[in-house]
């Protein structure tokens, strides 16, 4: 007999996402993804100065932090046809890459690892055996029996106190938890180390951008970070060297811990490789421009349709017509007034709540479509597109990760293993390593360019009479982000944000095509309907950030969570 399970909220930190699944015969047979509260920032921006929009929109989320600001300034610059100086591009690239280091580390350790790692099981681990396991995977200096014993002691004290702190509210002892105790202890130790390395990345970001979250160094036309290598009040060589040192330290952690842990989890949960594919149309943006005109990029963009790598088609610019002309959003199943599918420049955002109806409207999230199709976005999309295009660094990174998984699993694993829940984790880890390398590459490019005497950081915008339209595209940590602006006589006439988690978490459309979250859950196993761990595993692998669309608190300001089986 079919059973309905509601998980609300499903996210651990970032906003609130409700997921309903029907379970029959121990597997998911249907699913609904629902954002549960109206945002409406698009309406707040109407009539404002376009140069102010980036200050507002980056308040959409305190975790995504830099990305909405970046997309917003690019949208205005695209509308005006405004080119920014090379130094401004490179400084923005440093902001992007360093933010990604923080974000990807947080995703795996703080938001997803506890779906796979049984913290309580770590109490049965032998620290010496754990050291032997860890040393077989990497030469990370933190992998010592002494440290593992200390971490085991911390876990023991937490368990005995009855207050698990950051490890609370998880499904310890679940039948789907299969890591051996030593692997669990190793992962818990790395979880605690990750807290320090995400702090290092955040510190580097604050040095570049003034503060974090909500950076202060962007502007329509460039950046506000004045460059003078000999002035203590500007972006100088001391600050730049501090950023470089922090990035190098974080890169070591990513390559020797994060990548290794993801490969170990993937190999030890090899039975999960077939699950979570869902939508296999992929969409990503080119980014990290290497010239002022933003026509050359270190990150690839484009599309793959139907999971066929040979179908890859690239984007050549940040406002490539192939992208710009083919994006629409549907509100057929969302709580808005109307029943349309429109291009973002033509949309409105008029709420009309009618309660949750699985056969009708059930979410505040619109349903983005590309050429009328749902698309999966995120690190997996970009790594697959880069792999299919023969991007040298991506091919090397993906093959290296697959070789590591193969070594741990004891069997050859190919690129097809990336399509699914475990593959999304692997792709994000590969992308994190790539972004660490690119951060250092673009640091060198910036220092070299300044060394030639170029200190330009800003080209002032001018706003003509009449109407201008622009799109700001950015490959954020969770995937392609686009801000769409219509300017009339120097003021914002319309503004729409099409965000990564809307692409992935969006609902069905008028043709009843499921969104990527919904499709990815079909056929997922469910061992215990009262503890639907497997649903969390698949949805968390996308790194949902529903803060970009929803917020929900109880009257005392505390988060509300419920899991019920019907």
N, C-alpha and C positions, 0 to 999 in steps of 0.2 A: 504494500500500500504506500502510495506517495506521501511524503511528509514535507512540510514547508518549514524552513529554518530562517529566522531573521537575526542578522548580526548588526547591531547599531550602537555605537559607531564601530567600524572595522579598523580604522587607522589608530596608530599608537600615539601620535603626537599631532600630526598635521591636518587639522580640520576634521570634519565628521562625514563619514560615508556610511550609508546603509546598504547592505547587500542582502537580498532575499534569494534563497535557492530552494528548488524542489528536489528532493532526494528519493530515489526509488531503486531498490536492489543494491544499496551501498554505493551509489554514484549519483552525481548531479545530473538532472535531466532538463532543468530550466533555471534561468537566473535573471535577476533584475538589479541594476546598479542605480542607486538613488542619492543625489545630493540633497540635503535636508533643510537648507535655509537660503533665502534670497540674498544676493550681494548688492547688485544695483549700482556699482561704482561708475558704470558707463553713463548713467543718468546724472550723476554728480558732476561729471566733467563738462557737460554741455554749457556752452557760453563762456568757458574759461579761456585764458591765454594758453595756446599750445605749448609754450615753453614751461608752463607750470605742471603739465600733466604728469611728468615722470615722478614728481614729488608725491602726488596722490596715489598713482597706481602701484608704486612699490609697497604701499601700505596694504595691498591685497594680502600679502603674506609676510610674516617675519622670519620664515625659514628659507623661502626662495630668495629673499633679500635683494639681490642685485638684478634679477632677470627682467622684472617688469620695467624697471628704470631703463635698462638697456633697450628693450623693445620699443619703449615709448619715444625716446630721443631719436631712434632710427626711423620711426614712423613719421615724425615731423620732418626730419631731414630728407626722407624719400619724397614727401609731398612737395618740398621746396626745391628738390634737385640739388641739395647742399652737400658738397664733399667736405670731409673733415681732414685735418692734418694727419700725417703718418704717425706722429707721436701720440696723437689722441687715439688712433686705432690700436696702437700697441699697448697703451695704458689700459684701454678697455679690455683688450685681450688678456692682460694680466689679471684684471678683476674677474673676468669670466673663468679663467683656468683655475685660479686659486679658490674661488668660490666652489667650483666643481669638486676640487679635492676634499674640501670640508663636507660637501653635500653627499658625495658618494660613500665616504667613510661612515657618515652618520646613518645613511640608508641601510647598509649591510649590518652594522653592529647594533645600533640602537633601535632600528625599526624592523629588522627582518630576521636577524640571527636567532632570536629566541623562538622562532617558528621551527627551527631545526635542531637547536642545542638544548639539551636537558640539563639545566643548571644543577638540579638536585642530584642527578646521576654523577656529577663530578666528585661528589663525596666518596664514591667507591673507587676513584682513580688512584693509581700509584704514581707519585710525582716523578720517580726515576724512570718508569716506563713511559710517562708522558714526555719527558725530555727526549727519550730515544725516538718516540714517534715524531716529535717536532723537528728534531735534528735531521730526520730522514727526509724532511720536506724543505727545509731552508736553514740558513746559518744565522738567523736572527739572534742577536745577543741576549734578548729577553727570555729565550727558551732554555731556562735552567731548572733543574730539579728544586733548587732553593726557592726560586720565584713561584714555581707551581705549588710547592708546599705552602707557601705564604698565602697564595690565592685560595687554595683549598681550605685553609684556616679561616679566611674571611667568609667564604660561603657557609662553612659550618656554623660560624657565629650568627650569621643572618638567619639560617634555618632554625637554629635553636632559639633565637629571639622571637620567631614567629613574624618578623617584619622583614620581608625580602627586598624592600627598597626598590631599586631599578629592575629587579627580577620578579616582581609581583605580577599577578594577573596573567599567568601563562599556564599552559597545559602540561605541567610536569608529570612524567610517568605515562603520557599518552602512548597508545599502542603504535602510533606512527613515528615516534621518536626512536631512532635506531642507531645513533652514534654510540660507539663504545665509550666507557667512562673516561678513558685517557683523552680521546678526541674532544669530549665535552669540557674537560678541565683545561685543555689547551685553548679552546675557543673562549671560555670565560676569561682566562688570563688576557687574551688578545682583546676581548671586549673592553676590559679595564684600561689597557694601553691605548686603545683607540680614542678614549676620552681625551687623552693628552695630545694626541696627534691631530685631532680635529680642532683642538684649541690652538695649536701651532698654525694651522691653515687660517683660522679666523684672525689670529694676530697679524699674519701677513696681509690679509685682506684689509684690515683696519689701517695698517701702515700706508697702503696704496690709496685707499678711498676715504679716509677720514674717520669713519666709524663703521660698525657692523652690529646689528642689521641696519638696513636702509642707508646705503652709501650716499656720500655727499659730494663726490667729485665729478659727476656727470653734468652735461649741459647740452642743449640743442646747439650743435656746431662744434662739439669737441668735449674737452674735459676742463676742470678748473684747477687741476694739479699743476701749478706753475713749476717749471723745471729750471733749477740752477744748482749745479753740482757742488757749488761752494757756499751755498746759503743755507743756514740751519732752518729757516722758516719755509723752505720749499721741498720739492721732491729732489733730494740730493743723493750723492753717491753712498753716504752712510745708510740712508733709509733703503735705497735700492739693494745694497749688500745684505741688509737685514732680511729683506724679502727673499732674496736668493738663498740665503742660508736656511731659512725656515722651509722653503719649498724643497730643498735638497733633503732635509730631514724627513719631511712628509713622504717624499718619493721613496725613500728607503723603506718606510713602513708599508707603503702600498705594494711595493714589489716583493718584499720578503715576508709580509704577514697577510695583508688583505687578499692579494691574488692567490696566495697559497691556501688560505682558509676557504675561499670560494671553491677552488679546485677540489679540495678535500671533501667539502660538503657535497659537491656535485658527483664525485666518484663514489662516495659512501652512500649516497641516495640515488644510485643509478636507475633504480626502478621508477624515479620521478621524471626521467628524461622525456617520456612520451606525453606527459600531461602539460596542459596550459597553453597549447598553441593558439587556439582561437582564431582571430583575424590575422591573416598572413599577408595582408597588404601593408607595406611599410613606408613611412614618410619621415624625412629628416631635412634639416636646413644646413647649407654650407655656413661655416663660421670661422672665426679666428682669421680675419682678412690680413694679408701680408703687404698690402699696398693701400695708399690713401683712397683710391677710387673704389676699393672693395670689389675687385673683380678677380682676385686670386685669394685662395683660402687654404688653410692647413687642415680644416675639417670638411669632409665631403657632405653633399646633400643630394637629395633626389627621391625617387620612388622605386619600390619593388612591388609587383603585383602577383598575388596568388602564390607567394612563397618561391617564385621562380627567379633565381639570382640572375639568369640571363635576360630577364625583363627590365633590368635596372635602367633608369633614365635619370640623368643628372640635372641639377639646377646650376646655372652659371653665375647668378648674382643673387643678392639678398631680396630683390624684388623681381625675380625671374617670372616672365609672363606665364610659364607653365604652372607655377605655383599660384601666382596672383589671380589668374583667371578661373581657377578650378576649385576654389574653396567656397563652400556654402555651409550654413547651419540650419538644421531642422528643429522645429519646436512641436512637432506632431505629438510627442509623448511627454512634453515638459510643461511646467506650470506658467505658461505665458499666454498672452491674449493673441489668438490667431491660430492658424494651422498652415504655416508656410515653411518653405525651404529657400533661403535667400543668401546672396553674397553678403559678407559682413558690412560692406559700405552701405548696403540697403536695409540693414536690419534695424529693429528697435528692441527695447528691453522693457516690456510692459508686463508686470507680474499679474497672474490670475490663478490663484491657488484653488484647487478642487479636491484636495485630499489624495492619499495614495490609492491608485487604482492600477493593478497589474495589467489589466486589459485596456487601460486608457492612459492617463497621465500620472506620472509617479516620481518626478524629479524636478529640481531647479536647474539641472544641467541641460544645456542644449546638445544637439547631436551633430558635431562637425562631420562633413563629408568632403571627399576629394574625388572629382569626377563621378559624384554620386555614390561613392563607396566609403565604408568605414575604413579607417587606417590606424594601425598600431604605431605609436611614436615612442621615442625614448632611446637609451643607449643601444639596445638591441637593433633598432631600426638603423641607426647611424653606422654601427659596426658591420651589419650585413651589407648596407649600401656601399660602404668603403671597401669591404672585402670583395664585393662583386665588381667594383670599379678598379681593383688592383692597387688600392692605396697602400703604399709600401709599408708604412708604420702599422696600419691596421692589420694587414695580412700577417705581418710578423707577430703582432700581439695576439691575434686570434689563434694562429697556429701554435704559438707558445703555450697559451692557456689550454688548448685542446691536448697538447702533448703532456702537460702536467696532469690533467684529468686522466688521460690514458695510462700514465705511469702509476697513479694511485689506484685506479680501477683494475689494472692488469689486463686491459683490453683496449683496442684501438677505438677512439671516439672521433667522429668526423664533424664537419660544420653543421650537418643536419641536427646535431645534438643541441644547437643553440635555439632552435625553434621551441620555446616553451618556458615553463616556470624556472627551471634551473638555468637555462640558457640566458634568461634575462639578467640573472645575477652575474654570470660569467662575463657577459658583454659589458655590464656596468663596471666591473673590476678592470677589464681590459681598457675601457675608455678612461678610467681614473688614472691608470699608469700612463696612457698616452697624454692626458692633460698635464701630468706632472712634467713630462718631457717637453711639451709645447710651452709650458710656462717658462721654463728655462731658455728655450729657443727664442721666445719673444722678449724675454728679459735681455738677452744678448743683442737682439735686433734694436731694441730701444736704446741701450747704452751705446751701441755703435753709431746709431743715427744722431744721438745727442753729441757724441764725440766729434762728429763732422761739423758741429756748430749749429745744428737745427734745434731750436727750442720752441717752435711753434706748437700750440696746443688747441687753438680755437679759431674758427671762422664764423663771424657774426651772421645770424640769419636775418633775412628781410621778408616781410609778409605782404605779398601783392594783394590788390583787390580781387574779388571774385572767389571762385571755389577751387581748392586743390585737394587731391586725395593721395594718401600715402599708406604704406604698410611697413611696419617695423618687424623684421624677422630675426629670431635669435634661437640658437640651439641650446636651450636650458638643460639643466641636469636631468629633467624628466622628459625632455623631448622638445619638439618644435613649438615655439611660442610666437604668436603673431598679434600685434596690435594694429588695428585698422582705424585710420583717422580721416575725417572729412573736415576741412577748414573752410570757413566762409568769412571773408573780409577780416582775416586775422584772428578769428575766434573759432572754438571747437563747435562744429555743427553736429557731428556724430562721432562716437568712439566705441569700438568693440574690441574685446580681448578674447582671442581664441587660444586657450591655454592647453598645455600638454595633458593634464588630467581630465580636461573636457574631451579631448580626442579619445582618450582611453576609457574614461568612466562614463561617457555619454550614453544615453539610452537608445532604444530602438528608434527608427525613423518611420515615415509614412509607409515605406515599403516593408516594414517589420524586420529590417536588417539589424541584428544585435550589435551593440557596441563591443569593443575589445575586451573589457572586463567580463561582460556577460558571456561572450562567446568562449573566453578562455576557461570558464568554469565547467562547461559542458563535459561530461564523462569523468570529471575529477572524482577520485574515490573519497568516500566519507566513512571512516571506520566507526566513529561514535557521533551520532547526530546531536548529542548533548554537548559535545566538545568539538566543534567543526574546525579543527586545526588546519585541515587541508584547504579550506576556503581562504583562510588567512595567508597560507603559503603562496597561493597563486596570485591573489590580489596584491599582497605586499611586494611581490617580485616586480610589479610595475612602479613601485615607489609612489603610491597615491598621495597627492597633496591637495586635499579638498579645501584647504584654507584659501585656495585661489577662487573658490566659489561659495563656500558655506562656513558658518560658525554656529555652534549650539552649546548653550550653557544652561544649568538650572538656575533658579532665582538667587541662589547663594554664590553663583559664579563658578560652581564646580562642574567638571565634565560629567556627562551622563552616559552610561553604557549599559546595554542589555543584550543578552543572547537568549532567545526563546525558541523552543521547538514546538511546533503545532501539529 
